């Protein structure tokens, strides 16, 4: 059984991907932008220009913070969840997959620094 002590793992992109977005791991072994229904693997910090390009994914379960683009305005201290195209948005209620807490605020289209809660935290 493999053990990796690193915060980044490389995966091939399923197509062009924007930087500072959440990604999910597809059954094909490729990554794609995450949405509200998918389980996030991590964040990409560099864009993928084409399918098959290997991109480092900053895993959500590693120590430290991550930067993610917001879909709508977010304030410092807000808890957020994934939305379309790998962006994040304010948590919408019970059953939401909470990604983490924003350390700074940003308007729609901005990038926030986020403390990830790890993997699998669900708001009840």
N, C-alpha and C positions, 0 to 999 in steps of 0.2 A: 504494500500500500504506500502510495506516495505522500510525502509531507513537504510542503513548500513554505518557506519562511520569507515571503516577499509580499509587498503591497501591490505589485503590478504583475499581471499575466498577459501574454500576447494571444490574441485570437484573430482569425480572419473575419473581415467585414462581409456582411451579406450584400452590401451595396454602399453607395456614398453615405457617410455619417458625419454629422456636425459635432464639433468639439463641445465640451462642457455639458454633455447630455448623458442621462442614464441609459445603460444598455442591458439587454437580456441575452441569455444564451439560448440559441435555437437548437432543436434536435439534430440539426446538421453539423453542430459544432461551431457555427458561425455566430457572430453577434449582430444584433439589430437594436434600433432605438426601442426603449421600453415604453409601455403605456400603462394605464391604470390597472389593466387586467393581468399584466405580466409580472413575474418576479424579477426584480432588478439584481444584476450581478455586480455592477459597479458603474464607474463614470469614465468616459474617455476624455482625455485632455488635449488630444490632437485630432484633427479630422481625418476620416478615411476618404480617399478620393475615388475609389473604385472597389467593386466586389473582389474579394480575395486578398486585399491588402491587409497585412497583419498590423494590428493596433494594440498598444498596451492598455489594459483595463485596470483602473485603480479600484480594487475590490472594496466593497462597503464594509467588510468586517475587519479592515486593518485600522491601526491606530492613526490618529490625526484627523484633519478635516478635508473636505472636498469642495470643489466649486462646481455649481450646477446652474444652468440657465433657468429662469422662472417664466412661466406662461402668463401669470397675472401678478399684480403687485404683492409683495411679501414684506412683512415687517420683522424686525429683530425679535427673536423668541417664538415666532410662529412655527408650528409643526407642519410639515409638508408631506405630500405624496406625489407619486408619478402621475403624469398626464400624457397627452399625445406627444409623439416625437421626442421622447426622452426628457422633456422639460418637467419641472415640478410646479405644484400649485398648493394652496392651502388645503389642509385636510378637510374632507367634506362630511365626516360623521362616522358613526359606528360601522365597523367592517372594513374601513379604509386601511390600506397598507401604509403605515407611517414610515417614511424614509429617515427622517431626522428633524433637527431643529435649526432654523436659520440663525446665524450669529450676527448678521447684518441684514438690513432691508434693501430692497431693490424694486424698481418699477418693472412692469411687464417688459420682457426682452432683456432684462439685466441679468447679472450673474451674482449669486449669493454664496458666501462661505457657509458651509453646513457641517454640523456635527452629526455623522450618521449614527443611527441607533443600532446598527447591526443588521442582521437578517431575520425576517419573519415577524417583526413587531406589528401587531394588529390592534387598532383602536377598538375598545369594547364599550 
